[in-house]
Amino acid sequence: MSSELLIPLIADIHHFGGFQHRDYWTLPYLTRMNSSLVAYDDSDSDTETGKAENLSLSSRETRLASSAINPIQYFAPGALGTKSTYKMQTVENTASTGASIICEGAPAYKVQANNRDLAAVYPWKEYSNQAETLSGNGSFSQKRVHQDKIVTIKGIRPYIPKRLRQEKTSKVYGKKESEEQRESCAIPGEQISTEVSEFIKPYLGSKNKSTEIPRNLVFQMSKHSGPVNKVQWCPVQGWSHMLLSTSMDKTFKIWNAVDTGCCLKTYSCHSCAVRTAQWSLCGRRILSGGFDSMLHLTDVETGTQVFSSKNEFRISTLKFHLSEPNIFICGGFSPEVKAWDIRNCKVIKVYKAAVQQTLDVLFLPEGKEFLTSTDAVSRDSADRTIIAWDFHSAAKISNQIFHERYTCPSLTLHPREPAFVAQTNGNYMALFSTQRPYRINKKKRYEGHKVEGFAVGCEFSPDGTLLVTGSSEGKIFFYNYHTARIIHTLSAHNQACVSATFHPVLPSLLATCDWAGDIKIWQ
């Protein structure tokens, strides 16, 4: 037998980069195997423990028996020359707040151990107060505690794969919580009413509604402190008295724009300008995005956020899928357009194009294809200004749709015919077919208004006979869809009018907004 006996007092397995190592102590003064040892079985397969007699108190290492106490352990040696193994049990320690482990039938040597002593011996380890418990058969088992944090070893920070970094970001920003656990972002105001307005009831269910040109001002609403980017009526006909507005003042609001013209609620969940917002198909939630790169799905009545996630770029456009209420398209200051699923807070599709910014998104009928308008132009042509995509395969169908050297800040779909219109910065609107290869109609061009760099929106009337658009001058232009001629011009605002939209039920009711922060209702 050698003069030194290697006894594994601590057999903790440490994992660093895929390898394992053990810590051993050498006791030079133990030279014979018949010295008494205290041993016990370990019921946990993940750890290994062993205890040996050592009269030197400074060379012992023990683990905690509880998460909130400093345990005291007693080891009872047997007579020299004989082997003895004692059963270990836990008894109350009246001198401390914790428990003690003793061996029956033998005198005891008292050993005090705590995390401070262990840290002095092994400075590179991190000792937790939640380590050891007693198993059901009385043996002492060690439970490995997994902590969700990064341990820095000698100043070197371990590499974290991109997938794990994205999962951590998703936990922080994209974690779905119950509405009771989320704080409301709505500023108190009037109660949101879901009752059908008396003005709307007579028109519900009527099919043959001809749109007339509005000429009179009904309401002027000036609660926003910044430019208003967009206005949109609630898509549910019974609740279509509610009007949604988004503004550069970091808020979006809901108005009763049919009965009273009052602001019902203000939502301030964004830290920067709210560039766009969209009603959900059920009319109970609002999806919003802005220059803070945040996506929020907000409950209309409670103001709580059902879905919230951090995007990788500033958002300029959002559109819900026509047949999938849980899926939406997001575009902005990035060459990528993303499809999100709000049920799991994840991106399900990515559409990549060689552009710098997506200005608008438009789903074609049935939702199998969609269009994006971008800022990609060259000196002679703009072959990537409008791009057609296959929604399911994320394949690019065509980028040879619009060949003139103007960007298109907005797109709108005709309600009855297979056609769509693109607003251009060339101070005209172009008409296209929704059928492949999406040919432009060279015989029709809706021109006469000025855009001049503003993101001016355009829209068809519910019956499809009128095409309305704002202008950089603050005027509203009404075009005949079939003849492309200007029917009427309305001097509505003093600054640029960037959005105009017809009511889905009431004929001749129009909502407009401008760059000064005003919203007006016309009839």
WORAFEN-V755595 format. One record per residue. RES is the residue in one small letter. PHI is phi in degrees with one decimal (NA if undefined). BURIAL is I if it has 9 or more other C-alpha atoms within 8 Angstrom, else O. D_CENTER is the distance of its C-alpha to the mean C-alpha in Angstrom with 2 decimals. Layout:
BEGIN
res->(RES:RES)
phi->(PHI:PHI)
burial->(BURIAL:BURIAL)
d_center->(D_CENTER:D_CENTER)
END
This chain:
BEGIN
res->(m:s:s:e:l:l:i:p:l:i:a:d:i:h:h:f:g:g:f:q:h:r:d:y:w:t:l:p:y:l:t:r:m:n:s:s:l:v:a:y:d:d:s:d:s:d:t:e:t:g:k:a:e:n:l:s:l:s:s:r:e:t:r:l:a:s:s:a:i:n:p:i:q:y:f:a:p:g:a:l:g:t:k:s:t:y:k:m:q:t:v:e:n:t:a:s:t:g:a:s:i:i:c:e:g:a:p:a:y:k:v:q:a:n:n:r:d:l:a:a:v:y:p:w:k:e:y:s:n:q:a:e:t:l:s:g:n:g:s:f:s:q:k:r:v:h:q:d:k:i:v:t:i:k:g:i:r:p:y:i:p:k:r:l:r:q:e:k:t:s:k:v:y:g:k:k:e:s:e:e:q:r:e:s:c:a:i:p:g:e:q:i:s:t:e:v:s:e:f:i:k:p:y:l:g:s:k:n:k:s:t:e:i:p:r:n:l:v:f:q:m:s:k:h:s:g:p:v:n:k:v:q:w:c:p:v:q:g:w:s:h:m:l:l:s:t:s:m:d:k:t:f:k:i:w:n:a:v:d:t:g:c:c:l:k:t:y:s:c:h:s:c:a:v:r:t:a:q:w:s:l:c:g:r:r:i:l:s:g:g:f:d:s:m:l:h:l:t:d:v:e:t:g:t:q:v:f:s:s:k:n:e:f:r:i:s:t:l:k:f:h:l:s:e:p:n:i:f:i:c:g:g:f:s:p:e:v:k:a:w:d:i:r:n:c:k:v:i:k:v:y:k:a:a:v:q:q:t:l:d:v:l:f:l:p:e:g:k:e:f:l:t:s:t:d:a:v:s:r:d:s:a:d:r:t:i:i:a:w:d:f:h:s:a:a:k:i:s:n:q:i:f:h:e:r:y:t:c:p:s:l:t:l:h:p:r:e:p:a:f:v:a:q:t:n:g:n:y:m:a:l:f:s:t:q:r:p:y:r:i:n:k:k:k:r:y:e:g:h:k:v:e:g:f:a:v:g:c:e:f:s:p:d:g:t:l:l:v:t:g:s:s:e:g:k:i:f:f:y:n:y:h:t:a:r:i:i:h:t:l:s:a:h:n:q:a:c:v:s:a:t:f:h:p:v:l:p:s:l:l:a:t:c:d:w:a:g:d:i:k:i:w:q)
phi->(NA:-70.7:-76.1:-119.9:-109.8:-89.5:-114.7:-77.3:-77.4:-123.8:-124.1:-73.0:-94.0:-106.9:-103.8:-133.3:66.2:99.7:-112.0:-124.7:-145.1:-122.2:-104.7:-124.0:-116.9:-107.7:-110.5:-70.9:-90.3:-96.5:-119.9:-127.9:-80.8:-87.4:-70.9:-76.0:-128.0:-101.2:-131.0:-155.8:-90.0:-107.4:-87.9:-103.2:-73.0:-82.0:-132.2:-134.6:-135.1:-155.8:-127.7:-135.4:-74.5:-153.3:-79.1:-83.5:-71.2:-78.6:-108.3:-103.7:-134.6:-129.7:-105.1:-72.7:-96.9:-151.5:-82.6:-129.1:-133.2:-106.3:-72.9:-118.9:-112.1:-119.3:-116.5:-108.1:-81.2:-92.4:-72.4:-63.0:92.0:-126.7:-99.9:-145.1:-128.6:-110.1:-78.2:-99.4:-142.4:-105.1:-127.8:-71.8:-107.8:-74.6:-83.0:-136.6:-89.1:-112.9:-114.7:-122.6:-114.6:-126.4:-111.0:-75.5:73.3:-152.5:-65.7:-116.6:-111.3:-89.5:-128.9:-100.5:-137.2:-147.6:-67.6:-66.0:-65.0:-67.0:-66.4:-69.5:-78.1:-119.7:-69.0:-86.0:-92.8:-122.1:-93.7:-104.4:-83.1:-119.0:-131.2:-122.4:-140.0:-91.4:-75.9:-65.7:-89.2:90.8:-78.6:-96.2:-115.6:-107.9:-104.7:-77.5:-96.7:-96.5:-114.2:-86.8:-156.9:-95.6:-99.7:-87.3:-113.0:53.2:79.7:-101.9:-94.0:-66.4:-74.4:-112.6:-60.9:-61.7:-62.4:-70.5:-64.3:-67.9:-64.8:-65.3:-64.1:-65.1:-66.6:-75.3:-102.7:-112.2:-76.3:-83.3:-126.0:-72.1:-66.0:-72.0:-87.5:-96.8:-83.1:-76.8:-100.3:-89.2:-82.4:-55.7:-156.7:-71.5:-73.3:-70.9:-99.7:-102.2:-78.4:-73.1:-66.7:-67.0:-76.0:-90.9:-52.1:-63.6:-100.5:-69.4:87.6:-78.0:-101.3:-92.3:-117.7:-95.4:-85.4:-110.1:-77.6:-73.5:-132.1:-112.5:-83.7:-101.8:-133.4:-127.9:-118.7:-132.0:-86.5:-74.6:-98.3:-141.1:-58.1:-95.6:-85.8:-161.5:-129.4:-152.4:-77.7:-65.6:-71.8:-78.1:-61.0:-68.4:-110.7:-75.9:-74.9:-90.5:-119.8:-99.1:-133.6:-117.7:-140.8:-77.9:-87.0:75.8:-130.4:-133.5:-127.2:-119.4:-119.3:-91.2:-91.7:-109.5:-93.8:-120.4:75.6:-96.3:-81.3:-83.6:-156.8:-119.3:-115.8:-125.4:-91.3:-103.7:-99.6:-135.5:-58.2:-90.0:-80.7:-152.2:-153.2:-144.5:-68.5:-74.4:-65.4:-84.1:78.8:-101.1:-135.7:-129.4:-97.6:-131.7:-150.3:-154.7:-79.9:-88.0:64.8:-102.9:-112.3:-131.4:-110.6:-109.6:-72.3:-66.7:-77.3:-91.7:79.7:-81.3:-96.6:-74.5:-137.4:-150.7:-152.3:-90.1:-93.9:-90.0:-149.5:-69.2:-101.4:-123.2:-151.3:-140.8:-146.5:-76.4:-66.5:-68.9:-116.9:-113.3:-68.3:-97.0:-120.7:-141.9:-105.5:-128.2:-137.9:-179.7:-83.0:-163.8:-73.5:-107.5:-118.2:-118.8:-105.5:-109.0:-117.0:-75.0:-72.7:-120.0:57.5:-131.0:-83.4:-103.2:-143.2:-130.2:-114.0:-106.8:-141.4:-84.0:-133.0:-107.1:-153.0:-102.8:-90.8:-155.3:-129.9:-139.0:-80.9:-86.3:-51.8:77.5:76.4:-78.3:-132.4:-146.5:-115.0:-127.8:-105.8:-126.1:-101.8:-81.8:-136.4:-123.9:-66.4:-105.6:-153.0:-135.3:-72.1:-116.2:-66.3:-122.1:-122.3:-100.5:-124.0:-87.9:-65.3:-78.5:-92.6:62.7:-86.9:-83.5:-81.0:-157.8:-126.6:-108.2:-102.0:-121.5:-109.2:-90.5:-86.9:-134.2:-80.4:-120.0:-72.7:-152.5:-128.5:-144.2:-102.4:-71.6:-72.6:-128.8:-108.8:-76.5:-150.4:-140.9:-120.3:-116.3:-78.0:-117.7:-81.2:-89.5:64.3:-157.4:-115.8:-105.5:-105.7:-130.2:-92.4:-84.7:-93.1:-62.5:-94.3:59.8:-72.6:-81.4:-88.0:-78.3:-87.0:-122.0:-146.3:-94.4:-131.5:141.4:-101.6:-116.4:-107.0:54.3:90.0:-78.3:-82.3:-80.8:-92.3:-139.3:-160.5:-88.1:-72.4:-56.9:-88.0:79.4:-90.8:-117.2:-125.1:-112.7:-150.3:-86.6:-158.1:-69.2:-85.4:93.4:-89.4:-112.8:-112.0:-112.2:-109.5:-79.3:-62.5:-78.6:-99.8:64.8:-99.9:-77.2:-90.6:-153.5:-125.9:-116.9:-81.6:-99.5:-134.0:-85.9:-118.8:-57.9:-93.2:-103.8:-153.3:-146.0:-143.5:-81.2:-69.7:-72.4:-117.6:-75.6:-72.0:73.3:-97.8:-130.4:-114.5:-133.6:-145.6:-136.2:-78.5:-90.4:99.3:-96.0:-123.2:-129.7:-112.6:-119.6:-148.0)
burial->(O:O:O:I:I:O:I:I:I:I:I:I:O:O:O:O:O:O:O:O:O:I:I:I:O:O:I:O:O:I:I:O:O:O:I:I:I:I:I:I:O:I:O:I:O:O:I:I:I:I:I:I:I:O:O:O:O:O:O:I:O:O:I:I:I:I:O:O:I:I:I:I:I:I:I:I:I:I:O:O:O:I:I:I:O:I:O:I:I:O:O:O:I:O:O:O:O:I:I:I:I:I:I:I:O:O:O:I:O:O:I:O:I:I:I:O:O:I:I:O:O:O:O:O:O:O:O:O:I:O:I:I:I:O:I:O:O:O:I:I:I:I:I:O:O:O:O:O:O:O:O:O:O:O:O:O:O:O:O:O:O:O:O:O:I:O:O:O:I:I:O:O:I:I:I:I:O:O:O:O:O:I:O:O:I:I:O:O:O:O:O:O:O:O:O:I:I:O:O:I:I:O:O:I:O:O:O:O:O:O:I:O:O:I:O:O:I:O:I:I:I:O:O:I:O:I:I:I:I:I:I:I:I:I:I:I:I:I:I:I:I:I:I:I:I:I:I:I:I:I:I:I:I:I:I:I:I:I:O:O:I:O:I:I:I:I:I:I:I:I:O:I:I:I:I:I:I:I:I:I:O:O:I:I:I:I:I:I:I:I:I:I:I:I:I:I:I:I:I:I:O:O:I:I:I:I:I:I:I:I:O:O:O:I:I:I:I:I:I:I:I:I:O:O:I:I:I:I:I:I:I:I:I:I:I:I:I:I:I:I:I:I:O:O:I:O:I:O:I:I:I:O:O:O:I:I:I:I:I:I:I:I:I:I:O:O:I:I:I:I:I:I:I:I:I:I:I:O:O:O:I:I:I:I:I:I:I:I:I:I:I:O:O:I:O:I:O:I:I:I:I:I:I:O:I:I:I:I:I:I:I:I:I:I:O:O:O:O:I:I:I:I:I:I:I:O:I:I:I:I:I:I:I:I:O:O:O:I:I:I:I:O:O:I:I:I:O:O:I:I:I:O:O:I:O:I:I:I:I:I:I:I:I:I:I:I:I:I:I:I:I:I:I:I:I:I:I:I:I:I:I:O:O:I:O:I:O:O:I:O:O:O:I:O:I:I:I:I:I:I:I:I:I:I:I:O:I:I:I:I:I:I:I:I:I:I:I:I:I:I:I:I:I)
d_center->(66.17:64.70:64.98:61.28:59.26:55.52:53.81:50.06:49.26:45.51:43.91:40.26:38.47:36.06:33.65:33.17:32.18:33.60:37.09:38.69:41.35:43.51:45.21:48.95:51.61:55.22:57.96:61.18:63.41:62.75:65.11:65.76:63.67:65.44:63.63:61.82:58.06:55.59:53.37:50.88:48.70:44.97:43.18:39.86:39.90:37.27:39.57:43.25:45.36:48.95:51.15:54.53:57.20:57.28:59.39:57.66:54.96:53.22:52.52:50.60:46.88:45.48:42.13:41.11:41.87:39.50:36.31:37.95:41.64:43.93:45.90:49.56:50.85:54.51:55.99:59.48:61.55:64.38:67.82:68.24:69.44:67.79:64.31:62.53:59.10:58.09:55.65:52.85:51.87:49.88:51.81:51.11:51.65:53.24:53.13:49.35:46.39:45.57:47.39:49.89:50.63:54.36:56.72:59.44:63.10:63.02:63.15:59.85:58.64:55.89:52.89:50.11:46.76:43.50:40.38:41.98:44.90:42.78:40.65:43.93:45.04:41.79:39.86:37.42:36.25:33.74:35.23:33.30:34.85:33.64:35.75:38.71:39.77:42.92:42.83:44.63:47.85:48.28:47.26:44.94:41.62:38.91:35.22:32.93:30.03:26.75:24.71:21.14:22.12:23.79:27.58:29.26:32.67:35.27:32.79:31.09:27.35:26.65:24.60:21.17:20.27:17.34:16.02:16.10:14.48:11.43:11.50:11.86:8.89:6.80:8.98:8.51:4.99:3.73:7.28:8.76:11.66:14.68:15.37:18.24:16.38:14.12:15.94:16.65:15.84:18.77:22.08:24.95:27.03:28.86:27.98:26.01:28.77:28.30:32.01:33.33:34.92:38.68:38.47:36.23:38.12:41.09:38.97:36.83:37.95:40.10:39.80:42.20:40.75:41.92:39.99:42.06:41.49:40.44:42.74:42.46:39.93:38.78:36.12:34.95:31.84:31.16:28.63:26.20:27.12:25.76:25.89:24.43:22.55:22.55:23.91:23.39:25.26:23.83:24.39:25.98:29.62:30.49:27.81:28.29:29.78:26.29:25.20:21.76:21.87:19.48:20.92:20.99:21.61:17.87:18.19:18.40:21.21:22.81:26.56:29.46:30.89:33.60:35.42:35.09:32.98:31.26:27.70:26.30:23.08:21.15:17.42:16.55:12.91:12.71:14.68:15.98:17.37:15.66:16.73:15.98:15.16:16.05:17.57:16.68:19.81:20.75:20.67:19.06:15.51:14.31:11.42:11.38:10.62:12.81:14.33:12.11:9.59:6.94:5.78:7.21:9.24:12.20:15.29:18.27:20.83:19.28:16.67:14.20:10.48:10.16:6.51:4.03:1.17:4.55:6.70:10.17:12.23:13.14:12.62:15.91:15.73:13.90:15.86:15.68:17.81:21.30:21.86:18.54:16.82:13.67:13.21:12.61:13.40:11.83:14.34:15.36:17.11:17.05:19.37:16.64:15.28:12.46:12.36:9.31:10.12:8.54:10.97:9.68:5.98:7.78:9.56:13.03:15.04:15.60:18.42:20.20:22.86:25.08:23.88:22.30:20.44:19.57:21.04:20.62:19.84:22.30:22.50:26.11:27.81:26.75:23.40:24.72:24.66:22.88:23.84:22.25:24.16:24.01:25.93:27.93:31.60:34.77:38.22:39.66:36.88:33.20:32.88:29.07:28.52:27.62:26.29:26.33:24.02:24.33:21.11:21.73:23.29:21.39:24.93:26.18:28.87:30.39:30.07:33.64:33.09:33.72:36.20:36.85:35.65:33.38:29.63:28.24:25.77:25.41:26.23:27.45:28.82:32.23:32.20:35.28:36.26:34.70:33.97:31.34:31.82:30.34:30.74:32.09:32.85:36.43:36.96:37.08:35.09:35.60:35.88:34.74:35.09:32.20:34.40:34.61:35.52:34.09:37.24:37.59:40.22:42.61:44.79:42.27:40.65:39.45:40.47:41.80:38.79:37.25:33.68:34.29:30.84:28.94:26.07:28.40:27.33:29.76:30.07:32.68:34.40:33.94:37.32:36.66:39.77:38.30:35.86:34.67:33.20:32.97:34.44:34.43:37.60:36.08:37.99:36.89:38.49:39.29:40.27:42.12:40.11:43.26:45.33:42.67:44.74:43.71:44.76:43.86:42.39:41.07:41.01:38.00:36.51:37.80:34.83:32.76:31.61:28.30:27.56:29.93:29.27:31.72:31.42:30.88:33.79:36.07:38.16:38.56:35.79:33.69:30.91:30.68:29.03:29.98:29.13:30.92:28.46:30.74:30.09:33.17:34.13:37.10:39.49)
END
